[in-house]
Amino acid sequence: MATKKKLDVSEDFSIPTLSDESTDLGDIRINHSVVAGIVRLATKSVQGVVSVGGGGVVEGITDFFSKKESERGVKVSESQPAGGYEIEVRVVLEFGVDLAKTGFAIQESIRDQILAMTGNPASKIDVIIDDIKMDVSEKDELSDYVDEQSVG
């Protein structure tokens, strides 16, 4: 009977954090996954955003199994030496929206929420538009219109 060797994950696994404040009581650290969650929520609050983390099929499957939901489609790192966060967010937008304006609105929303909630600025925010999707109600209206045109 083979015995399984226990893997000690604590030695190899470290959670990336930023030391944002030091007080007389100690350090305050914000985990990158918390920042990623703020980014996801700020992104979803922008009109025209269908989902965060749309990527390709292989990337989507990899993200699904390797990351928490709050981190899917979002990468957060520290900007060196200036400080602040470097953020990359992948999105799927609604068909018909102005892609550039919606991307800029996403950047502003993320910038404002990150600063308000963490006190640290975002030094760089990259928005990658992976796909566009048609809203379900618009899709139904379009198919009704096509059906009417083909009959008449």
N, C-alpha and C positions, 0 to 999 in steps of 0.2 A: 504494500500500500504506500503510495507516494505521499509525502507530506508537502503541503504548500508553504512556501516561504512568505511571511508577511512582508508587504512592501511598506516601508516607512516613508510616507508621502511628505511628512512635515519637514524633512531635511531638504528636499528638492523643490518644494512648492512654496513660493512666496507671493503674497498678494501685493500688487503694486499700489502704493499709496503716496500721497503728497503730504508733507508736513506743512500745514497751512498756518498754524498759529502756535506760539509757545506762550504759556501762561505760567504763573507761579505754581499752579497745580499740575502742570505737565503739558505734553504736546496734544494738539488736536489734529488728527489725520483723517483725510477723506479718501476712501477706497475708490479706485478708478471705476469699479462697477457701479458705484453710486452716481458718479459723474455721468457715466454712460446712460443710466436710467433717467437722469435729468435731461440729457440730450434727446433721448427717445420721446419723452413726454412733451418737451418743447417743440420737437419736430412734428409730432402728431397733432399739436394744437393749431398748426398752420393750415388754412383752408387750401384744399387741392392736394393734400398729402393722403395717399391711399394706405401706404404702409412704409415701415422702416425696415431695411434689410432685405431688399428685393433680389439682389444678386442673381447669378446664374444657378442652375440646378445643383451642380457639384458644390459650389461655394455655400449655397443654402443648406444642403445636407450637412456639410462640415460644420457650419455655424450652429445648426440645430443640435447636433450631438456634443459639440465642444464648448458651448457657451451658455450662460444663463440667458433667459429671455431679455433681461434689461441690457445685455451687451450685444445682442444680435444686430448686425448692420452698423455698429458703432465701434470706432477705435479711439481710445483716449491715451495720450502720452504727455510727458512733461516737456516743455520747451526749455532747452538749455542754452545759455546760462541766464537768459532774461526772465525765465519763470513763466507761469501761466500754462494753459492747457493747449495742446494741439489735438484737434478733433477731426475725424473723418466720419461722415454719416452717409449711408447708402439709402436711397429712397425710391419709391414708386409713386408717380404722380397721376392725377386724373387727366384723361384725354381732354384737350381743349384749353387747359390753363396755360398762361404765359410761363414757360419753363424758367427763363432767367429771373423774372420777378418773383416767382414762387421760391426759387433757390435762394434769392437774396432775403426774402422774408424768413426762410428757415434759418439762415445765418444770423439775422437780427434776433430772432426768437431765442436761439441757442445762446448767443452772446449775452443777452439780457438776463436769462434765467440762471446761467452759470455764475455770472457776477453777483446777482442778487442772493443766490443760495449758498455759494461757497466763499464769496469775497475775493476770489481769484479771477483774473480776466482770462478770456480765451485768446491766445495769441494768433491762432490760425484755425479756421473752420472750413474744411473742404466738404462740399455737398456733391455727391455723385448720383446722378439720376440714372438708375438702372433700367427703368421701364416706365411705360405709361399704360394705364388701364382705363377702359370706359366704364363709367358708372352704370350699375345694373338698370336703373330706371331709364337712362338715356339709351342703353343698348336695346331695351324693349321698344322704346319709341322709334328708334332707327329701324329695327326689324319690321315693325308695323308699317312704316313708311315704305320700305323696300317691297313688302308684300303688296301694298296698294299699287305701287308703280308697276309691278310685274303682272298684276291681274288686269289693270286698265290699260 
